[in-house]
């Protein structure tokens, strides 16, 4: 998946994958980026292009009724951790490097479409255990 491709940058021993990988430009090296994937559980990673800052894999408390619902819950967990990373960066006076919007990537189009028209009422059923 896209998440795994970014979180697990090819090792130099895997010559073909390593040579095909695109290294970030110097201007992108300090951009904070988040990736989320569900796999009917939940996992996410928050990364600066030159390294992973946080990674977590958890089993969701409720069984999702659809892949979209599983992705929404996983993305919510990802954003909560992303906010924590931003608050820690602010405490360490690194906020200049983390300022501006942060891209959150997800591999489920239904989840992306749902988040574009998010309402609190609709989220309540999914996020409350």
Secondary structure, 3 states (H helix, E strand, C coil): CHHHHHHCCCCCCCHHHHHHCCCCCHHHCCCEEEEEECCCCCEEEEEECCEEEEEEECCCCCCCCCHHHHHHHHHHHHHHHHHHHHHHHHHCCCHHHHCCCCEEEECCHHHHHHHHCCCHHHHHHHHCC
